[in-house]
Each structure stands twice: as structure tokens, then as C-alpha cells.
Amino acid sequence: MKILILGAGQVGSSAAEHLSREESNDVTVVDTRTDILRELQDRLDIRTISGHASHPDVLKRAGAEDTDIVIALTDSDETNMLACQISSTIFNIETKVARIRSASYIRTEGLFNLEAIPVDVCLSPEQLVCEHIEQLIHYPGALQVLKFANGEVRLVAAKVNKDGSLVGQKISTLKEHIPNTEGRIAAIYRDGQSLQPEGDTIIRSGDEVFFIAAKKDIRAFLSEMRKIDSPVRRVLIAGGGHIGVRLASALEETNHVKIIERNPERAKIISEQLNKAIVLVGDAADEELLLEEDIDDVDIFCALTNAEEANILSAMLAKKLGASKVMALINRPTYADLVEAGTIDIAISPKQITIGSLLAYVRGGDVVKVHSLRRGSAEAIEAIAHGDNKNSPVVGKKIEDIDLPHGCNIVTIVRGEEVIMAHHDTIIEKDDHVILFLTDRRNIAHLEKLFQKDNVLTK
């Protein structure tokens, strides 16, 4: 697939890195910053073009005439929308994805269609990050909460602690602990290494466990992994940018929310946008300010500024001063050790969260949803099974007879309204939504062939 990425910022560079790793993709990146393009080209097997993302001559030089999908990820909504318009009108590119940050554009009905602005997919990293944090607040103790099948099924990551009921027990005893529930363990990471979960696998304290369950059973499964944290009441947010304000707006009706913003003018603007949240002017890394705001009584401190070093420092300080849990926006993988060392409870990676939404549109099979996990080393995928037992590699077959790639497990099947936890003898039917966990992304091409849209068995 020929993919044209417009914008080489954090999200664009991350998209280029992920998509160029897959052999079937031919990736070109456009940006005005030649130094960033040079660094990307040195690191990745991609083509780069220097120029403005919405200029027709630049798009033509970038190969827009025979491109399959354009992904406009510049910092300007207007540039992204215009680039999609030109990609459609002049170059007839089939699929157009645009990063849209402004809620005003997103809320305007009828704005994005072929007759108006031809954007097939509006991507808002800020909104995706906000929703991600909301899920973590709703399910205290979880490291990730990912939705499948319109939210009826969820994949949850949790760090097992010594208070978990399943610690020291075999996985096979899980059903005895919580009868009348639907769920299963999809993957286990121990000391950073993937461990294939079997019935006789014993859960240990410190394991990072991914389990999938029906929405109603999430808390029951979490209680098996760790002592359930108390419900979140008080939230303190550092940073009044797009993400911080969206999160405050989403939580202010149900939680006691305060937001710290350095810029007095910005603080005044967001105070007028919010109804109940309290806006404070100051530095989130100011110990005196945090103590004044009773940081030791805060359930969650969220460091959401645009500077990840500032996020790390303020989150570490908040933790030291007694905040129950701290989260920080962190993009650099080199900083992940801070999280693994326990200094920061949860690292939020905007580019990691965003890339999953992009991957769903470039996969070769009929893929509904993709979630990137473990800093991009693993994926959870929802794909649709097509065809019949004569021309499909999966339909009409037991799971144990399907040629799944190494490191891939089918964990759940959604059939209409029914949620089925997969077993070795479960038979896949036509139009089933199949949820898979893949611990080795190098095998994604093999997996895509199993769910080809054309329903023809690849030989």
C-alpha cells in the first residue's frame, strides 16, 4: 500500500516508523523541516519530500497520483483539511485521514463528506488521549483499558500485586474464583518478556497481565489481579492545553477537579470554558503550591503539559508529596524506565494511543480496530471473518486448526450480540468479529492474509 504522511511531528514520525516496518507499505513523508526529514530517512526505509503539505505541486512530487491513503498530521487543522480536499479533487486519493484538533470543526454536522470537505476519518489525538485517561480513572488499578465490539468487550492491562486473589494460583482456577463471568487472560509479561498463558501457568506478583472480559465483569477480574483501588474523587491536572481542558471538562461533573496553568491569560480563557473545575495559576512543579492544594489528598495527579520533562518532574514531586497515583504524558521510550521503576504510576503516550487508530485503516485484512501495546511491540486487533469454509482460511475451522502466526492468540469472538470466549475447539463463523492478541508484530502480514476482504484463500 502506498501511504502519504503529511507532517513529521511526533504523531507523523511515529506513524511513519510503525507503517514503514511492514513490508507491504511504501511510505512517503512530507514536511517543511529538512533536518527532521533527514533524521527520519537515516532511520527508516521511507521516502521524504520537503515542502508545504497542502501545495498541489508538493503532493505531486510526493507521488499523490498513485497513492492509496493520505494521512494529514500537521499541527494545523486548516492545512490538513485543505490537503485532503486537494488529494481528493486533484489526485483522487481513495482514503483521506486528517488530524483535527478543534472541537468546533468536529462538532459541525455535515462538514466532512464528499460534497463538503472530503475527510474520511477525523483523527483527534487529544480526544483519544482524553478518553484513554478517562477509562483509567473509571477503572482504578488498570494500566490500559481498550474497547472492542462497540465497548461491550474490553482488554485490560494490570500489574499483579501481592494482594491479588490469583497470585500463586494457576490460571485454570480463575473460573472457580469468579464464576458466572466471561473472560480470559490473553497475555502475560514477566520481567519484560512475553509468557504464553496456559492453564497451568502460575500468576506471580509483579506480572503484567492482559485480560479480556465483558464490560460488566472488568472489576471482578481486576480484583483477581490486585486489591481494587478506591474510586477516584479528587483529580489535579497540570497543564491547561487541549488535553488538560478536555479531561477537566469530561470529569468536572462527576469528580472534584482542579487544573494548574502557568499562563494567566490562558488560565482566564479556560476558566470561562469550564463549569465546575477550579483553575489555578501557577507552576505544577511548585512544591508550595501543591502543598497548599492538599496534594496528599489527591487521588490522581495528571501531568499533561506539552513538555514531557516538566510532566515527569511534577509527577515525581506530586508522588513524593503524597498523591495516591500519578500519570504523566511521556513520548520518549527512553523515559519508560521511570515508569517501570515505579517512580510514575502510568505513562501516557499520545503517539502510541493515536497510532492504533491509524493502523485500522491501513491493514490488509478487514480490520475494525487496532490497539498498539507495550510501546508498539504488541497489538490487539479486531478483525472480521469473511467467506466460507471453502475459500476462507478461518471460517468454518476450529481455532486449533487455523494457521495462526507465532505469538498470536484468538482470545474472543463477538457473534452478533453474543460474546464468546475462545477455546481451542471454538469454530469461527462468517461475519464473526475476531479479537486477537499479537505479541510479535513482525508476523502481521501473515495475520492479515487470514482476514482478506476478497474472501479468496491466498496460496
Stockholm file with secondary structure:
# STOCKHOLM 1.0

chainA/1-459         MKILILGAGQVGSSAAEHLSREESNDVTVVDTRTDILRELQDRLDIRTISGHASHPDVLKRAGAEDTDIVIALTDSDETNMLACQISSTIFNIETKVARIRSASYIRTEGLFNLEAIPVDVCLSPEQLVCEHIEQLIHYPGALQVLKFANGEVRLVAAKVNKDGSLVGQKISTLKEHIPNTEGRIAAIYRDGQSLQPEGDTIIRSGDEVFFIAAKKDIRAFLSEMRKIDSPVRRVLIAGGGHIGVRLASALEETNHVKIIERNPERAKIISEQLNKAIVLVGDAADEELLLEEDIDDVDIFCALTNAEEANILSAMLAKKLGASKVMALINRPTYADLVEAGTIDIAISPKQITIGSLLAYVRGGDVVKVHSLRRGSAEAIEAIAHGDNKNSPVVGKKIEDIDLPHGCNIVTIVRGEEVIMAHHDTIIEKDDHVILFLTDRRNIAHLEKLFQKDNVLTK
#=GR chainA/1-459 SS CEEEEECCSHHHHHHHHHHHTSTTCEEEEEESCHHHHHHHHHHSSCEEEESCTTCHHHHHHTTGGGCSEEEECCSCHHHHHHHHHHHHHTTCCSEEEEECCCHHHHHSTTCBSTTSBCCSEEECHHHHHHHHHHHHHHSTTEEEEEEEGGGTEEEEEEECCTTCTTTTSBGGGHHHHSTTCCEEEEEEEETTEEECCCTTCBCCTTCEEEEEEEGGGHHHHHHHHSCCCCCCCEEEEECCSHHHHHHHHHHTTTSEEEEEESCHHHHHHHHHHCSSCEEEESCTTCHHHHHHTTGGGCSEEEECCSCHHHHHHHHHHHHHTTCSEEEEECCCGGGHHHHHTTSSSEEECHHHHHHHHHHTTTCSBCEEEEEEEGGGTEEEEEEECCSCTTTCSSTTCBGGGSCCCTTEEEEEEEETTEEEECCTTCBCCTTCEEEEEESCGGGHHHHHHHTBTTCCCCC
#=GC SS_cons         CEEEEECCSHHHHHHHHHHHTSTTCEEEEEESCHHHHHHHHHHSSCEEEESCTTCHHHHHHTTGGGCSEEEECCSCHHHHHHHHHHHHHTTCCSEEEEECCCHHHHHSTTCBSTTSBCCSEEECHHHHHHHHHHHHHHSTTEEEEEEEGGGTEEEEEEECCTTCTTTTSBGGGHHHHSTTCCEEEEEEEETTEEECCCTTCBCCTTCEEEEEEEGGGHHHHHHHHSCCCCCCCEEEEECCSHHHHHHHHHHTTTSEEEEEESCHHHHHHHHHHCSSCEEEESCTTCHHHHHHTTGGGCSEEEECCSCHHHHHHHHHHHHHTTCSEEEEECCCGGGHHHHHTTSSSEEECHHHHHHHHHHTTTCSBCEEEEEEEGGGTEEEEEEECCSCTTTCSSTTCBGGGSCCCTTEEEEEEEETTEEEECCTTCBCCTTCEEEEEESCGGGHHHHHHHTBTTCCCCC
//
